[in-house]
């Protein structure tokens, strides 16, 4: 073996060479040096009394004694005397038996004889018993000798010899390879950046070679050269050039694409070893998996490993390379979802060579789990084995039949990798061929699947270009619905050539994963799954002359266990004994002692709350639980014991060979699961019969996984919490009492200036005439009224509200949970009644009840770094929420009925249906009056509207509404000096004290905001302002292109916001224009707020309903169908528990029908036939699952219209009550006058028609 070293950046002389050599072989030379003096350091080595010539002589003798030609070296190491044939990967390497022999010259015959004699004696070779033989040849070496090029164990003439030796060298030098050593077969180059480093590297490499029985040949070693010749290149510091001889040969040789190579100067050969093409391909395929089996594993000295760790060498990277492709290659046949190759081949028969070549030479295609081909153009005369690309693929196909009505083209084919799924576990679910659709559906049970999947259903689809797309999608929808109903936990995959069809129109809950063009500029080949981001599509070259690109689908889906980490938390264990003990302790408490000890209501409350918390901690035990994301509630001890028994039986069967006990144990697991599910279903049914609705629904949600994803930030640091707390408190008022008084003065002037605006808005609310037109009826807004009575809390009220507490509500900062209040309502009602009455009398809220903890909740699934993407939700005291409910009910009952008729939030007999219906009826009525009319809608968005309420201004408005002074003072104190902190994960921010705004999460916040904005009314009769809490719409009824009144209304709204400390969010404020005229395009005037132009949109989602500029409902119905289809999975989960149909229908009504019929009275009448059919298909799918008849949407719409109309008729304060006027007979209502079908099919004309038909 040639051995060369190079130290960069040093001018070495002969003494330096001695130093390096002595230091690297110190231990070995100590026994060989004549003086026998120990070499302790480099300086001492220089002082040795030994000449340089003697040193070199000792070195040569030492290395010669270590050469591999020594007779005392035992057989082994890199040689093997076995007669077994050489194995390369999984194939045997054979020699050509028909090689012709050579006539050796006398010199070579002598050398051959001597070599064979020595090799036989040393055990390197043995006599052969094979009838075939292989020739050998000699090559001259640099020293004039001859080298034999074929060996029995490691023959140099074979192409595998350098490969095996290179793999062995890579393992031997693995610790320093590519850091300080470059090895190419038997050529080794050592390079270093400093003298000391080079001494260490040389010593380490030499010792490693000695430990692994690899020895150097001194004549070919070069130490400490400034310039070395390595692999045909001359290398020195900072430069590398080719040898002059190779440059000259390259100039004379013809131009080639490969590198210039040189041959030996003398080569005598009479025979050669040749290989067929298959053998070379086998060598290429298996070379990466080759492990030399002829030698034991290389050994690395322990002291070298220890020194390498300690000298600060660069650590080798740990772990695996990231990326979807690398993960797939690491687990090619154990991915959560199968890898798929999708292609429109246009005749598979003549693309087989291309397919076989890709399988043979491309690893991704060879390891692909599913090959899906459309337009295979196969016929029954072609057998499966004729189109089988490899022996490890099974073929499943759908050929055209005579009944299909087709005469040419089409057909689909699926090939399954047997390494991923055995052919015995493949079941054909559907194999249909019609003029509009070709479908081949297979159910596969592969060797590995995540726990959430029971099987994989692959649907290969082809829809011809001339097909009726609606009919094809309807047929495909029916088939997919049937598959999902039969196999609810199966992973559904739909692939194929859809041409211009879009499956999301029929099944909106599916996700399309192919995002690039597959034929020209169009995406015709699709892949659909119910899981978002489950596949990554890559474009591959088409097969042959096909005009469709091949698509390779990489699975990106992560198992549910990897999506959500296990949650470990501490919970209280409430038992009958612990609750009884807590009640007894509270009965014995002397509450008067706490009240007599202080005159401060806050201290009194702190003492009571602290005492209750201490009793709860001492009485209720707490345990730590760990919850997994895929944990099922019916898995109990019986199932766990059955699983353990099955595992033990399997291990015993492997040892004994008898698997009968394992089979019986496996049946026992199935039986245990079946019985556990049946028992849990009976438990839910019992709870339903006993009217335990809450427990029933909790059980249904658990077994169906029907729960919302975790909200909020899961992990962060304290700096983010402080930053969020400061951001949420940005509206805090810093003005003094003088500024507050000026604010009140401004408010008074604003109220007097808006007196006419209140009249105008009331006219718009109540002035709609019987025929639907907008009249100018008179109306008045609520002015100052007689002051109401003060609020007094009774013990029965307190007990009643405590017993209605939701025990699942989060605990507030005081630490008292709802379970304590509900279980001990009789014991706690007296003391908290005294606290709240004292608080109302003094007008002071205890500080412990004003404290709040803010939990940031993202406003969208993936929030950005913008802090405005988080909504501040406050966790307040549960006790205070109970008190707020009593205050809210009192305020609501005290308000005048005629106050702000267009505020539909927190009003009796008002809902989002009423707000949207009034908005749409006003728009449609005005458009129906004239052709040139159009309507502008400005959907206003406020920045943190609840956080901008000024308490002093709110108190003034509440006094104007007639609330008692003590209650106004109490509300003002409730909103001032509120301690607030932000909690992000396990980190909490510092506490800030706020005196502006109402915390989101309090019971009173929505009501207080509605009262704070009751004076925001329209100033012109051609405009209206519709409000539902903070969702505000400014509607401008425009004719003759005159938008002045509309623009002035917006300017007035902007001024009102400035006076009331409300900040308009212009970026989220949108304008929608409804113009049904067929005139040429108008030039609408843009709306500007604070110098910023408001964006104009085609559709806007208002109160859960998508309102488009043409008042069509296709977008809204598609979103409803998509959301409802996602809930069908939960209904299938319940069906597997064999629950009664009544429970299934109730679950459908609450979770699916509630989505389909949300605000149905305002949009169903004007929806198209296709939209209604899409929604009705969801109902039919639910009927198949529940095995019962469900009400259709048309019937539900008709009943809802009747019910809503009767409520409006009975409510004279409703803004749309005047639309329902009786005829003289007193039985029927007067129909509204309509000119267009759009207005005729809207809610109010349909409601009057439904009432008349019911009468």
Secondary structure, DSSP 4 states (H G I P E B T S, - for coil): -EEEEEETT----HHHHHHHHHHHTHHHHHTTSTT-----SHHHHHT-S--HHHHHHHHHHHHHHTSTT-TTSPS-TT-----SPPEETTEE----TTPPP----HHHHHHHHHHHHHHHHHTS------S------EEE-TTS-EEE---TTT-TTSHHHHHHHHHHHHHHTTTTBTTTEEEETTEEEEEESSHHHHHHHHHHHHHHHHHTT----GGG-B-S-SSEEETTEEEETTEEEE-HHHHHHHHHSPP-SSPP----S-EE-S------HHHHHHHHHHGGG----SSPPP---HHHHHHHHHTTPPPPPPS---SHHHHHHHTTT--SS--EEEEE-S-SGGGHHHHHHHHHH-HHHHT-SEEEEE-----TTS-GGGS--STTEEEEEE---GGG---SS--EEEEEETTTS-GGGEEEEEEEE-SS-EEEEEEE--S---TT-S-EEEEEEE--TTS-HHHHHHHHHHHHHHHHHH-TTSEEEEEEE-TT--GGGT-TT-EE---S-SBTTB--EEEEESSTT-EEEEEEPPSTT-SS-EEEEEE----HHHHS--EEEEEE---HHHHHHHHHHHHT--HHHHHHT-S-HHHHHHHHHHHHHHHHHHHS-EEEEEE-TT--TT--HHHHHHHHHHHHHHHHHHHHS--HHHHHHHHHHHHHHHHHHHHHHHHHHHHHHTT-HHHHHHHHHHHHT--PPP-S-SS--HHHHHHHHHHHTTT-----HHHHHHHHHHHHHHHHHTHHHHHHHHHHHH-B-TTS-B-----------PPPPPP---HHHHHHHHHT--TTSPP-TT---HHHHHHTHHHHHHHHHHHHHHHHHHT---HHHH-EEEEEEESSSS--S-GGGEEEEEE--HHHHHHHHHHHHHHHHHS-TTS-TTB-TT-TT--HHHHHHHHHHHHHHHHHH-TT-EEEEEEE-BSSGGGG-BHHHHHHHHHHTT--HHHHHHHHHHHSSEEEEEEETTEE---EEE-BS--TT-SSHHHHHHHHTTT---SSTTEEEEEETTEEEEEEEE-TT--HHHHHHHHHHHHHHHHTT--B-TTT-EEEEE----SSPP-PPPPEETTEEPEE-SEEEETTEEEETT---HHHHHHHHHHHHHHHHHHHHHHTTT--HHHHHHHHIIIIIHHHTTTHHHHSTT--HHHHHHHHHHHHHHHHHHTS----HHHHHHHHHHHHHHHHHH-TTSTTGGG--B-TTSSSBPPPP-SSHHHHTSHHHHHHHHHHHH-
